[in-house]
Amino acid sequence: MGFFTKKEKKEETAKSNLLLAMPMFNNGERFDIDKVIAYLQSDWGIDVTDIDKSAEAASFSVEGETVVLATVAAQIPMGDIQGTAQYAYNWPTAVKDLENHNVHGLVTILSSNTTAKERFGILTKVLTAILATSNCIGVYQGTQSLLIPKAQYLDSAEALKSNQIPLDLWIYIGIRRGEQTNSAYSYGLTAFDKLEMEFVNAPLGLRELHTFLSQICAYVINSNVTFKSGETLGYTAEQKIKITQSKGKFVEGESFKLEL
C-alpha cells in the first residue's frame, strides 16, 4: 500500500543514540547466551562474530553492529513499569503480570554508521532470539514508551522476514477518544530523525485512526521520507491529507499535524 505525496527521500545519517531494550523474567530466570546465538544463526541466518562472553554479560557483532547483553538480578523499578503500562492498551494486564519479575536483561545496540531502520531490525532479531529460547515474559522499551508481551513480540517480528516494518515493536501509537472525534499520535519517530505525527480531532473511529497512522509511520520509516509543512499525502492522487508543522498536542516539541 503506497501513499502519494511530494516527498523528499534522503540518505539517512547515523544517529548517535544507542538502542536499549529490557526483556523481563520471573523466578530468577535469565537468557542463555549460547541459545541466543544459535537462534540468531538458525532462525535469522545471521553470522555472529567477535563473541566475548562471561557469566553475566556478553558482546558480539551482528551485521556489522556491536550488540551487548547483560543480566541484572533485580526488577525494573515498578514506577517505570506502571508509568508505561497506563498507556499499554496492547497489554492490559501488564502491571499484574510483571509485579513479581525479579530479573531483567539489558540488550544494547551500540551507535554506529548503520541506519536507524537497520539497527532497530537487529535489536528485534536479538530480542526474538531471547524470547524464543527462554521463559521471558515480555519486553520493556522505555524510550519508545513500549511494553510488549512475549507472544505479540514474536508474532510481530515475523514481518521482518518479508521486509516489512514491525511497527508496534518500534513505535508507540497513542490514541485519545473524544466526544465526537478522536485523536492519535506517534511516539518514537524521533529515533529515525523524523518529527512525530498527530491526528487531532479526526472524524475516524479509534481502530481506523490507529491503523491509518500506523501505515503512515511505517511508510515514513520504510521509505525514509521527510515531509515538509504544507505538503499533502494520500492513498490516491485525489486524496489530500494536509501536513502542517506546529507545536505538539500530545508530544513534546514540534510535530506534523495530519488533517483529513
TIMARKOL-881720 format. One record per residue (C-alpha): residue number from 1; residue in three letters; x, y, z. Coordinates in Angstrom, 3 decimals. Layout:
! residues N
    n  res      east     north        up
  NUM  ALA         X         Y         Z
...
This chain:
! residues 260
    n  res      east     north        up
    1  MET     0.000     0.000     0.000
    2  GLY     1.527     3.283    -1.038
    3  PHE     0.971     6.965    -0.474
    4  PHE     1.015     9.814    -2.931
    5  THR     2.970    12.785    -1.660
    6  LYS     5.528    15.354    -2.666
    7  LYS     8.159    13.573    -0.660
    8  GLU    11.839    14.071    -0.117
    9  LYS    13.906    10.930     0.252
   10  LYS    17.344    11.432     1.701
   11  GLU    20.286     9.385     2.780
   12  GLU    19.824     8.733     6.467
   13  THR    22.712     9.879     8.605
   14  ALA    23.740     7.898    11.652
   15  LYS    22.152     8.819    14.968
   16  SER    24.479     8.885    17.942
   17  ASN    21.882     7.305    20.238
   18  LEU    22.303     3.692    21.204
   19  LEU    19.268     1.395    21.275
   20  LEU    18.210    -0.243    24.538
   21  ALA    15.552    -2.800    25.432
   22  MET    14.904    -4.815    28.583
   23  PRO    13.497    -8.359    28.465
   24  MET    11.941    -9.366    31.816
   25  PHE    11.929   -12.653    33.747
   26  ASN    10.276   -14.275    36.775
   27  ASN    11.715   -16.729    39.308
   28  GLY    15.317   -15.695    38.856
   29  GLU    15.389   -16.993    35.291
   30  ARG    17.513   -15.473    32.537
   31  PHE    18.533   -15.987    28.925
   32  ASP    21.235   -18.401    27.765
   33  ILE    23.714   -16.595    25.516
   34  ASP    24.660   -19.779    23.640
   35  LYS    20.998   -20.440    22.803
   36  VAL    20.529   -16.822    21.734
   37  ILE    23.465   -17.008    19.328
   38  ALA    22.325   -20.381    17.962
   39  TYR    18.832   -18.977    17.318
   40  LEU    20.200   -15.933    15.501
   41  GLN    22.184   -18.250    13.259
   42  SER    19.449   -20.831    12.612
   43  ASP    16.259   -18.756    12.502
   44  TRP    17.538   -15.483    11.073
   45  GLY    20.519   -16.859     9.132
   46  ILE    22.841   -14.314    10.714
   47  ASP    26.591   -14.612    11.120
   48  VAL    27.516   -13.867    14.730
   49  THR    31.174   -12.911    15.175
   50  ASP    33.579   -11.408    17.715
   51  ILE    31.868   -13.237    20.576
   52  ASP    33.071   -12.272    24.055
   53  LYS    31.071   -13.695    26.961
   54  SER    31.127   -14.142    30.722
   55  ALA    28.603   -15.346    33.299
   56  GLU    26.766   -12.012    33.455
   57  ALA    27.430   -10.289    30.132
   58  ALA    28.329   -10.840    26.510
   59  SER    29.105    -8.881    23.382
   60  PHE    29.186    -9.886    19.735
   61  SER    28.866    -8.482    16.237
   62  VAL    25.778    -8.919    14.056
   63  GLU    25.569    -7.471    10.536
   64  GLY    28.332    -5.010    11.392
   65  GLU    26.710    -3.880    14.648
   66  THR    28.038    -4.397    18.170
   67  VAL    25.476    -5.999    20.468
   68  VAL    25.968    -6.002    24.243
   69  LEU    23.871    -8.229    26.520
   70  ALA    23.813    -8.137    30.307
   71  THR    21.672    -9.521    33.115
   72  VAL    20.503    -7.582    36.180
   73  ALA    19.232    -9.619    39.129
   74  ALA    16.592    -7.051    40.066
   75  GLN    13.271    -5.614    38.962
   76  ILE    12.931    -2.738    36.605
   77  PRO    11.534    -0.114    39.027
   78  MET     7.780    -0.688    39.200
   79  GLY     7.210     3.043    38.955
   80  ASP     8.704     2.931    35.456
   81  ILE     6.612    -0.118    34.553
   82  GLN     3.407     1.448    35.876
   83  GLY     4.086     4.729    34.102
   84  THR     4.345     2.953    30.757
   85  ALA     1.628     0.369    31.485
   86  GLN    -1.065     3.050    31.766
   87  TYR    -0.691     3.564    28.005
   88  ALA    -0.154    -0.110    27.084
   89  TYR    -3.577    -0.916    25.622
   90  ASN    -1.890    -3.892    23.930
   91  TRP    -1.093    -5.432    27.347
   92  PRO    -3.883    -4.525    29.814
   93  THR    -2.612    -6.961    32.484
   94  ALA     0.990    -5.741    32.304
   95  VAL     1.232    -4.451    35.884
   96  LYS    -0.151    -7.680    37.354
   97  ASP     1.916    -9.875    35.044
   98  LEU     5.125    -8.012    35.863
   99  GLU     4.693    -7.259    39.566
  100  ASN     6.837   -10.230    40.611
  101  HIS     9.510   -10.153    37.923
  102  ASN    12.922   -10.198    39.578
  103  VAL    15.424   -10.310    36.704
  104  HIS    15.777    -8.205    33.585
  105  GLY    18.204    -8.183    30.725
  106  LEU    19.870    -5.227    29.040
  107  VAL    20.033    -5.507    25.264
  108  THR    22.076    -2.691    23.760
  109  ILE    22.881    -1.921    20.133
  110  LEU    25.801     0.485    20.172
  111  SER    25.855     3.551    17.952
  112  SER    27.420     3.201    14.509
  113  ASN    27.136     4.341    10.898
  114  THR    24.233     1.984    10.145
  115  THR    20.767     3.484     9.625
  116  ALA    18.222     3.505    12.446
  117  LYS    15.952     1.170    10.486
  118  GLU    18.714    -1.425    10.152
  119  ARG    19.700    -1.106    13.800
  120  PHE    16.118    -1.479    15.019
  121  GLY    15.909    -4.579    12.846
  122  ILE    18.951    -6.049    14.583
  123  LEU    17.509    -5.183    18.002
  124  THR    14.308    -7.009    17.094
  125  LYS    16.174   -10.088    15.888
  126  VAL    18.221   -10.287    19.088
  127  LEU    15.127    -9.866    21.256
  128  THR    13.245   -12.584    19.385
  129  ALA    16.212   -14.893    19.994
  130  ILE    15.961   -14.200    23.726
  131  LEU    12.172   -14.565    23.815
  132  ALA    12.116   -17.767    21.780
  133  THR    14.789   -19.531    23.839
  134  SER    13.724   -18.579    27.381
  135  ASN    10.753   -18.012    29.688
  136  CYS    10.969   -14.256    29.170
  137  ILE     7.647   -12.541    29.994
  138  GLY     7.963    -9.597    27.646
  139  VAL     9.997    -6.545    26.677
  140  TYR    10.193    -3.032    28.128
  141  GLN    11.421    -0.202    25.886
  142  GLY    11.063     2.930    27.956
  143  THR    12.469     5.280    25.326
  144  GLN     9.619     4.339    22.981
  145  SER     7.039     4.003    25.809
  146  LEU     6.518     0.337    24.900
  147  LEU     5.599    -2.727    26.951
  148  ILE     5.224    -5.758    24.703
  149  PRO     4.215    -9.268    25.836
  150  LYS     6.159   -12.245    24.535
  151  ALA     3.530   -13.622    22.132
  152  GLN     2.924   -10.244    20.484
  153  TYR     6.634    -9.597    20.069
  154  LEU     7.358   -12.928    18.414
  155  ASP     4.334   -12.620    16.139
  156  SER     5.039    -9.040    15.024
  157  ALA     8.747    -9.706    14.445
  158  GLU     7.858   -12.113    11.626
  159  ALA     7.205    -9.024     9.462
  160  LEU    10.967    -8.590     9.086
  161  LYS    11.182   -11.868     7.174
  162  SER     9.081   -10.333     4.389
  163  ASN    10.943    -6.985     4.509
  164  GLN     8.091    -5.240     6.305
  165  ILE     8.209    -2.966     9.334
  166  PRO     7.149    -4.450    12.718
  167  LEU     5.920    -1.003    13.680
  168  ASP     4.353    -1.950    17.019
  169  LEU     7.807    -3.075    18.193
  170  TRP     9.497     0.203    17.240
  171  ILE     6.932     2.991    17.615
  172  TYR     4.130     3.657    20.097
  173  ILE     0.855     4.842    18.576
  174  GLY    -1.209     6.688    21.157
  175  ILE    -4.963     7.082    20.832
  176  ARG    -7.327     9.518    22.550
  177  ARG   -11.104     9.228    22.489
  178  GLY   -13.146    12.414    22.148
  179  GLU   -16.874    13.072    22.351
  180  GLN   -17.411    13.246    18.597
  181  THR   -13.890    12.918    17.188
  182  ASN   -10.729    11.006    18.064
  183  SER    -7.012    11.715    18.086
  184  ALA    -3.842     9.678    17.572
  185  TYR    -0.134    10.372    17.798
  186  SER     3.206     8.652    17.248
  187  TYR     5.918     8.333    19.876
  188  GLY     9.321     7.154    18.709
  189  LEU     9.785     8.592    15.223
  190  THR    12.478    10.907    16.556
  191  ALA    14.778     7.861    16.788
  192  PHE    14.575     7.810    12.974
  193  ASP    15.350    11.542    12.732
  194  LYS    11.708    12.355    11.914
  195  LEU     9.122    14.581    13.547
  196  GLU     6.327    12.836    15.415
  197  MET     2.926    12.871    13.687
  198  GLU    -0.521    13.573    15.114
  199  PHE    -4.155    13.423    14.081
  200  VAL    -6.055    15.878    16.289
  201  ASN    -9.859    15.633    16.476
  202  ALA   -10.162    13.469    13.375
  203  PRO   -13.570    12.155    12.192
  204  LEU   -12.480     8.491    12.332
  205  GLY   -13.037     5.626    14.748
  206  LEU   -10.194     4.732    17.098
  207  ARG    -9.289     1.490    15.329
  208  GLU    -9.357     3.091    11.878
  209  LEU    -7.327     6.062    13.087
  210  HIS    -4.751     3.800    14.748
  211  THR    -4.382     1.738    11.574
  212  PHE    -4.132     4.819     9.361
  213  LEU    -1.406     6.492    11.430
  214  SER     0.477     3.186    11.752
  215  GLN     0.532     2.814     7.971
  216  ILE     1.830     6.352     7.512
  217  CYS     4.573     5.843    10.117
  218  ALA     5.633     2.562     8.504
  219  TYR     5.771     4.307     5.131
  220  VAL     7.943     7.103     6.551
  221  ILE    10.399     4.648     8.142
  222  ASN    10.493     2.132     5.307
  223  SER    10.952     4.737     2.567
  224  ASN    12.936     7.243     4.670
  225  VAL    10.531    10.013     3.696
  226  THR    10.883    13.531     5.067
  227  PHE     7.694    15.595     4.944
  228  LYS     7.529    19.372     4.752
  229  SER     4.879    21.622     6.226
  230  GLY     2.263    22.489     3.611
  231  GLU     2.558    19.235     1.660
  232  THR    -0.226    16.699     1.272
  233  LEU    -0.362    12.922     1.171
  234  GLY    -2.986    10.285     0.449
  235  TYR    -3.743     6.765    -0.707
  236  THR    -4.691     8.089    -4.134
  237  ALA    -3.675    11.070    -6.234
  238  GLU    -7.054    12.602    -5.402
  239  GLN    -6.926    12.192    -1.612
  240  LYS    -5.356    15.185     0.114
  241  ILE    -4.270    14.900     3.750
  242  LYS    -2.773    18.229     4.736
  243  ILE     0.548    18.224     6.611
  244  THR     1.249    21.138     8.962
  245  GLN     4.180    21.538    11.345
  246  SER     3.371    23.121    14.709
  247  LYS     3.798    22.646    18.462
  248  GLY     2.862    19.126    19.538
  249  LYS    -0.534    18.486    21.082
  250  PHE     0.224    15.100    22.676
  251  VAL     4.022    15.033    22.238
  252  GLU     6.827    17.363    23.226
  253  GLY     8.343    19.761    20.726
  254  GLU     7.199    20.195    17.141
  255  SER     5.104    17.643    15.288
  256  PHE     3.376    17.206    11.961
  257  LYS    -0.419    17.530    12.209
  258  LEU    -2.275    15.419     9.659
  259  GLU    -5.643    16.872     8.697
  260  LEU    -8.251    14.816     6.856
